[in-house]
Amino acid sequence: MTYFVYLLGSYKGKKLITYAGHTNNLKKRLSLHNSGEGAKFTRGRTWKLMYYEKYKSRKEAINREYYIKKDRKFRDLIKNKYK
């Protein structure tokens, strides 16, 4: 099975905020986030997919998600592409 690590973006006023996660169905997960059924942090906002990576195992995806959540430089680099 293929797993994805993704980075979503949403504007809160003029500030771009991001959310990182992992899933095995990227399209469905984005839909859940935008319908208010995703993670609590993502409710009430409209999210756009900014970045994703594919992995062969869930373990690899979880490890990469953890890294992305902690790596501010990486997230800022992706954010700068969308400003």
N, C-alpha and C positions, 0 to 999 in steps of 0.2 A: 504494500500500500504506500502511496505517496502522501507525505505530510508537508505542510507549508508553514513557514514563519512569515508573519506579515507585520507591516507598520501602517497604521491608519492615521489620517490627519483630519482635523476639524478646526475651524476658526471659532474662537471665543472672543468676540469683539475683533480687535486687530491682531490678536495673538494666535499663532498656530500651535495647537496642542497635538500630541501624538499618543498613540496607544499601540503596544506591541502584543502579539499573541501568536498562537499556533493552532492549526486545524488540519483535518484531512479533506475538507471541502470548503475551499476559499470563497466561492460565490455564495454558498448558503450562509457561511459565517458572517460575511459582510452584510447580507440581508438581515440576519438576526440582530446585529449591532444597530443597524439603522431603524429597525422596527421596535427597538426598546427591549428586546429579549436577550440581548448579549450581556456582557459583563456590566456590573453596576456602574462603573466609571463611564461607560460609553452611552448610557441612556440619556435621551433628551437632546442628542446632537445628531447632525448629519455627517457621516464619515465618508472619506474617499480613500481608496487604496493608494498608498504612496510607494510601497516597496514590498517585494516578497522574494523568498528563496524556497527551493524545493529540497526535500530530504527523503531518504528511503526508509528511515525508521522514526518512530515517535520520540525515542530517546535523543536522537541527534537534533530533532526540531526543538525539543524542550531545552536542551543545552544551549542552542543558538539563541532561542528566545530570551533566556536568562542573560546571556551576554549582551544582547541588543538593549534590554531594559536597563542595564547598568552602564552602558557605553554612551555617555552624553555626546561625545564628539561624533560618533557615527550617526546618531539621531539628528544632530544639528546639521551634519553634512547633507542628509536627505531633506531636511526641512528647507535648507537654502536653495535646493533645486526647485522648490515650489513657491518661493516668495516672488 
